[in-house]
Amino acid sequence: MFCRAKAIIMKIDPFLLLMIAAVVLATFAPATNAAAVSVDGLGTAAVAMLFFLHGAALSPRTILDGLKQWKLHLFILATTFVVFPTIVLPLRLLPDLVLPADLALGFIYLGVLPSAVSSSIAYTAMAKGNVPAAVCNSAGSNVFGLLLTPLLMSMLIGPAASGTMDLGQTLHDVCLQLLLPFGLGQLAHSLIGPVLQRNGRWLSNYDQWVIVLIIYSAFSQSVTAGLWQVLPISGLLLTGGLCLLILLVVIGFTTRGARYLGLSRADEIAAVFCGSKKSLASGLPLAQVLFAGAPGFGMIVLPIMLYNQIQIMVGAVLARRYADRIASSPLDQAA
């Protein structure tokens, strides 16, 4: 019995323990005020470095190949802005006693949000997927999302959801924080690319630490916004259960859809992570514009706050499984 318990303990993924520790730390000691600004700044710098390193590790030829994969990009965008809203829309039919109206509205809002950028790319990289395609798609999803999110909300629930957003500022942020570091990495490919390719383990470890930082920062925002005061435990469990169910349905759809379309394993990985992710970083600021003054604001943003944590946890486990499968299968490595 002791040997069996010891074997189970040894099989526990240290990365999973780090993620749990980040959630616990954010719950009892969230970053607030000046600390939140520092953590956010550190996260921004870490993500920029992540893009630079992956840009340096990838050859320009690989990037051009990623841009040409129109079938993959259309599939992911359709999943994000068509399939996902269709999955969550029936939740509005549930009675208020089961799912309060503001909470149902929050699930609709979750469905029309763009894909998360940093976690989509980090998980695609950790799973040995098509990183260039993930970069192109997640960045494009956020730009399109600024226009599509309010438009889809207006179509699904009425014009009261419409709002105005600074498209120019968002384009500026995407270019400055993501595309510029990636481009600089491309310029440095001939200098440090071979070194990064020989030390892929180090780059993979850096990906994981960036994800842990994202977890702490994101969960700190959720806790500070009153995550544990919005609903009783029963409502919280219901919301979390629905978020997990939706995530699993979308993962199943993207996995089967990618295989049906005949995409490679690397493309399938990009489709699964980019198609199933929703952006908390875009979701909360957009919500402040779309639902300004709404008395049920806390419930409206609860689904995206919980979904964000669940997608990070499930995504990490799934990414590790993909990576392990590829490492043990020469056929998958060739794909």
C-alpha positions as CSV (number, residue, x, y, z in Angstrom):
1,M,0.0,0.0,0.0
2,F,2.8,2.4,0.9
3,C,4.6,1.7,-2.4
4,R,1.4,2.3,-4.4
5,A,0.8,5.6,-2.6
6,K,4.4,6.6,-3.2
7,A,4.1,5.7,-6.9
8,I,0.9,7.9,-7.2
9,I,2.6,10.8,-5.5
10,M,5.6,10.5,-7.9
11,K,3.3,10.6,-10.9
12,I,1.7,13.9,-9.9
13,D,2.7,16.5,-12.4
14,P,4.8,19.3,-10.7
15,F,3.3,21.8,-13.2
16,L,-0.2,20.9,-11.9
17,L,1.0,21.5,-8.4
18,L,2.4,24.9,-9.4
19,M,-1.0,25.8,-11.0
20,I,-2.9,24.8,-7.9
21,A,-0.5,26.8,-5.7
22,A,-1.0,29.8,-7.9
23,V,-4.8,29.5,-7.5
24,V,-4.5,29.1,-3.7
25,L,-2.1,32.1,-3.5
26,A,-4.4,34.3,-5.6
27,T,-7.4,33.3,-3.4
28,F,-5.8,34.1,-0.1
29,A,-3.3,36.8,-1.2
30,P,-4.5,38.3,-4.5
31,A,-2.4,41.0,-6.2
32,T,-4.2,44.3,-5.6
33,N,-3.5,48.0,-6.2
34,A,0.3,48.5,-6.7
35,A,1.0,44.8,-6.5
36,A,-1.6,44.1,-9.2
37,V,0.0,46.7,-11.5
38,S,3.4,45.1,-10.9
39,V,2.1,41.6,-11.6
40,D,0.3,42.8,-14.7
41,G,3.5,44.5,-15.9
42,L,5.5,41.4,-15.2
43,G,3.0,39.3,-17.1
44,T,3.0,41.7,-20.1
45,A,6.8,41.5,-20.2
46,A,6.8,37.7,-19.8
47,V,4.3,37.3,-22.6
48,A,6.3,39.6,-24.9
49,M,9.5,37.6,-24.1
50,L,7.5,34.4,-24.9
51,F,6.6,35.8,-28.3
52,F,10.2,36.9,-28.9
53,L,11.6,33.5,-28.0
54,H,9.1,31.6,-30.1
55,G,9.7,34.0,-33.0
56,A,13.4,33.4,-32.7
57,A,13.0,29.6,-32.5
58,L,10.8,29.4,-35.7
59,S,12.2,29.8,-39.2
60,P,10.6,32.5,-41.4
61,R,9.6,29.7,-43.8
62,T,7.5,28.1,-41.1
63,I,5.7,31.4,-40.4
64,L,4.8,31.8,-44.1
65,D,3.5,28.2,-44.1
66,G,1.3,29.1,-41.1
67,L,-0.2,32.1,-42.9
68,K,-1.2,30.0,-45.8
69,Q,-3.4,27.6,-43.8
70,W,-6.7,29.2,-44.6
71,K,-8.7,26.1,-43.9
72,L,-7.4,25.9,-40.3
73,H,-7.9,29.6,-39.7
74,L,-11.5,29.5,-40.9
75,F,-12.3,26.5,-38.8
76,I,-11.0,28.1,-35.6
77,L,-12.7,31.4,-36.3
78,A,-16.0,29.6,-37.0
79,T,-15.6,27.7,-33.8
80,T,-15.0,30.9,-31.8
81,F,-17.7,33.1,-33.2
82,V,-20.3,30.7,-34.6
83,V,-20.2,27.3,-32.9
84,F,-19.4,28.6,-29.4
85,P,-22.4,31.0,-29.3
86,T,-24.7,28.3,-30.7
87,I,-23.7,26.0,-27.8
88,V,-24.4,28.5,-25.1
89,L,-27.6,30.1,-26.6
90,P,-30.0,27.4,-25.3
91,L,-29.0,28.3,-21.7
92,R,-31.3,31.3,-22.0
93,L,-34.3,28.9,-22.1
94,L,-33.6,27.7,-18.6
95,P,-36.0,29.2,-15.9
96,D,-34.6,31.8,-13.5
97,L,-34.9,29.5,-10.6
98,V,-32.3,27.2,-12.3
99,L,-30.2,29.9,-14.0
100,P,-30.7,33.6,-13.1
101,A,-31.2,35.9,-16.1
102,D,-28.0,37.8,-15.5
103,L,-26.0,34.6,-15.2
104,A,-27.6,33.3,-18.5
105,L,-26.6,36.6,-20.1
106,G,-23.1,36.1,-18.8
107,F,-22.9,32.7,-20.6
108,I,-24.1,34.4,-23.9
109,Y,-21.4,37.0,-23.4
110,L,-18.8,34.2,-22.8
111,G,-19.9,32.6,-26.1
112,V,-19.2,35.6,-28.2
113,L,-15.8,36.6,-26.8
114,P,-12.6,36.3,-28.8
115,S,-10.0,33.6,-28.1
116,A,-7.4,34.1,-25.4
117,V,-4.0,35.1,-27.0
118,S,-1.2,34.3,-24.5
119,S,-2.6,31.0,-23.1
120,S,-3.6,29.7,-26.6
121,I,-0.1,30.2,-27.9
122,A,1.6,29.0,-24.7
123,Y,-0.4,25.8,-24.6
124,T,0.0,25.2,-28.4
125,A,3.7,25.5,-27.9
126,M,3.8,23.3,-24.9
127,A,1.8,20.6,-26.8
128,K,4.2,20.8,-29.7
129,G,1.5,22.2,-32.0
130,N,1.4,24.7,-34.9
131,V,2.6,27.9,-33.1
132,P,2.7,30.2,-36.2
133,A,-0.9,29.4,-36.9
134,A,-1.8,29.9,-33.2
135,V,-0.1,33.3,-33.3
136,C,-1.9,34.4,-36.4
137,N,-5.3,33.1,-35.3
138,S,-5.4,34.3,-31.7
139,A,-4.2,37.8,-32.5
140,G,-6.7,38.0,-35.4
141,S,-9.5,36.7,-33.2
142,N,-9.0,39.5,-30.7
143,V,-8.9,42.2,-33.4
144,F,-12.1,40.8,-35.1
145,G,-13.6,40.3,-31.6
146,L,-13.7,44.0,-30.9
147,L,-16.3,44.3,-33.7
148,L,-17.9,40.9,-33.6
149,T,-18.5,40.7,-29.9
150,P,-20.9,43.7,-29.5
151,L,-22.4,42.9,-32.9
152,L,-23.2,39.3,-31.9
153,M,-24.5,40.4,-28.5
154,S,-26.8,42.8,-30.2
155,M,-28.0,40.1,-32.5
156,L,-28.6,37.5,-29.8
157,I,-30.1,39.7,-27.0
158,G,-31.0,43.0,-28.5
159,P,-29.4,46.5,-29.1
160,A,-28.9,47.1,-25.4
161,A,-25.7,45.1,-25.6
162,S,-24.1,47.4,-28.1
163,G,-21.2,49.6,-27.2
164,T,-18.2,51.4,-28.5
165,M,-14.6,50.3,-28.3
166,D,-11.3,51.8,-29.2
167,L,-10.2,49.6,-32.2
168,G,-7.2,51.7,-32.8
169,Q,-5.9,51.2,-29.2
170,T,-6.4,47.5,-29.4
171,L,-4.6,47.2,-32.7
172,H,-1.8,49.2,-31.2
173,D,-1.6,46.9,-28.1
174,V,-1.6,43.7,-30.3
175,C,1.1,45.0,-32.5
176,L,3.3,46.4,-29.7
177,Q,2.9,43.5,-27.2
178,L,2.6,40.5,-29.5
179,L,3.5,41.0,-33.1
180,L,6.5,43.3,-32.5
181,P,8.3,40.9,-30.1
182,F,7.5,38.0,-32.5
183,G,8.9,40.0,-35.5
184,L,12.1,40.9,-33.5
185,G,12.5,37.3,-32.7
186,Q,12.3,36.5,-36.4
187,L,15.0,38.9,-37.1
188,A,17.2,37.3,-34.4
189,H,16.5,33.7,-35.7
190,S,19.8,33.3,-37.4
191,L,21.6,34.4,-34.2
192,I,19.8,32.5,-31.4
193,G,17.4,30.2,-33.3
194,P,19.7,27.2,-33.3
195,V,20.5,27.7,-29.6
196,L,16.8,27.7,-28.7
197,Q,16.1,24.6,-30.9
198,R,18.9,22.7,-29.1
199,N,17.5,23.8,-25.7
200,G,13.8,23.1,-26.3
201,R,13.4,21.9,-22.7
202,W,14.3,25.3,-21.4
203,L,11.8,27.0,-23.7
204,S,9.1,24.6,-22.6
205,N,9.8,25.3,-18.9
206,Y,9.6,29.0,-19.6
207,D,6.2,28.5,-21.3
208,Q,4.9,26.8,-18.1
209,W,6.1,29.5,-15.8
210,V,4.4,32.1,-18.0
211,I,1.2,30.1,-17.7
212,V,1.5,30.0,-13.9
213,L,2.0,33.7,-13.8
214,I,-1.1,34.1,-16.0
215,I,-3.1,31.9,-13.6
216,Y,-2.1,34.0,-10.6
217,S,-2.8,37.3,-12.4
218,A,-6.1,36.3,-13.8
219,F,-7.4,34.6,-10.6
220,S,-6.3,37.7,-8.6
221,Q,-8.5,39.8,-10.8
222,S,-11.4,37.5,-10.4
223,V,-11.0,37.3,-6.6
224,T,-10.6,41.1,-6.3
225,A,-13.8,41.6,-8.5
226,G,-15.7,39.6,-5.8
227,L,-15.7,36.1,-7.3
228,W,-16.5,34.4,-4.0
229,Q,-19.2,36.9,-3.0
230,V,-21.4,36.9,-6.2
231,L,-23.1,33.5,-5.7
232,P,-23.7,30.9,-3.0
233,I,-21.7,27.7,-3.2
234,S,-24.5,25.9,-5.1
235,G,-24.7,28.6,-7.7
236,L,-20.9,28.7,-8.0
237,L,-20.8,24.9,-8.5
238,L,-23.6,25.1,-11.2
239,T,-21.7,27.8,-13.0
240,G,-18.5,25.9,-12.8
241,G,-20.1,22.7,-14.0
242,L,-21.7,24.4,-17.0
243,C,-18.3,26.0,-17.9
244,L,-16.6,22.7,-17.7
245,L,-19.3,21.0,-19.8
246,I,-19.1,23.7,-22.5
247,L,-15.3,23.5,-22.6
248,L,-15.4,19.7,-23.0
249,V,-18.0,20.0,-25.8
250,V,-15.9,22.6,-27.7
251,I,-12.7,20.5,-27.2
252,G,-14.5,17.5,-28.5
253,F,-15.9,19.4,-31.5
254,T,-12.5,20.9,-32.4
255,T,-10.8,17.6,-32.1
256,R,-13.2,15.7,-34.2
257,G,-13.6,18.6,-36.7
258,A,-9.9,18.9,-37.2
259,R,-9.6,15.1,-37.9
260,Y,-12.6,15.2,-40.2
261,L,-11.0,18.0,-42.2
262,G,-7.8,16.0,-42.4
263,L,-5.6,18.5,-40.5
264,S,-2.3,17.4,-39.2
265,R,-1.7,16.7,-35.5
266,A,0.1,20.1,-35.1
267,D,-2.9,21.9,-36.7
268,E,-5.3,19.9,-34.6
269,I,-3.5,21.1,-31.5
270,A,-3.7,24.7,-32.6
271,A,-7.4,24.3,-33.4
272,V,-8.2,22.7,-30.0
273,F,-6.5,25.4,-27.9
274,C,-7.3,28.5,-30.0
275,G,-10.9,27.3,-30.6
276,S,-11.7,26.4,-27.0
277,K,-10.1,29.5,-25.3
278,K,-12.0,32.6,-24.3
279,S,-10.2,35.8,-23.4
280,L,-10.5,37.1,-19.8
281,A,-8.2,40.0,-20.6
282,S,-10.6,41.2,-23.3
283,G,-13.7,40.0,-21.6
284,L,-13.6,42.1,-18.4
285,P,-12.7,45.5,-20.1
286,L,-15.3,44.9,-22.8
287,A,-17.9,44.0,-20.2
288,Q,-17.4,47.3,-18.5
289,V,-18.4,49.0,-21.7
290,L,-21.2,46.7,-22.8
291,F,-22.9,46.4,-19.4
292,A,-22.0,49.7,-17.8
293,G,-24.3,50.4,-14.9
294,A,-26.0,47.0,-15.0
295,P,-27.0,45.9,-11.5
296,G,-26.2,42.3,-12.2
297,F,-22.7,43.0,-13.5
298,G,-21.1,40.5,-11.1
299,M,-23.2,37.6,-12.3
300,I,-22.7,38.7,-16.0
301,V,-18.9,38.4,-15.7
302,L,-18.9,35.3,-13.5
303,P,-19.0,32.7,-16.3
304,I,-15.9,34.2,-18.1
305,M,-14.0,34.4,-14.7
306,L,-14.7,30.8,-13.9
307,Y,-14.3,29.6,-17.5
308,N,-10.9,31.3,-17.7
309,Q,-9.6,29.3,-14.6
310,I,-11.1,26.0,-15.9
311,Q,-9.8,26.4,-19.4
312,I,-6.3,27.0,-18.0
313,M,-6.4,24.0,-15.8
314,V,-7.9,21.6,-18.4
315,G,-5.7,23.1,-21.1
316,A,-2.5,22.4,-19.1
317,V,-3.4,18.8,-18.6
318,L,-4.4,18.4,-22.3
319,A,-1.2,20.1,-23.5
320,R,0.9,17.8,-21.4
321,R,-0.9,14.8,-22.8
322,Y,-0.4,15.9,-26.4
323,A,3.3,16.6,-25.7
324,D,3.8,13.2,-24.1
325,R,2.0,11.4,-26.9
326,I,4.1,13.2,-29.6
327,A,7.3,12.4,-27.6
328,S,6.5,8.7,-27.5
329,S,5.2,8.4,-31.1
330,P,7.6,8.9,-34.1
331,L,4.5,9.1,-36.4
332,D,3.1,12.0,-34.5
333,Q,6.4,13.8,-34.5
334,A,6.5,13.4,-38.3
335,A,3.0,14.9,-38.5
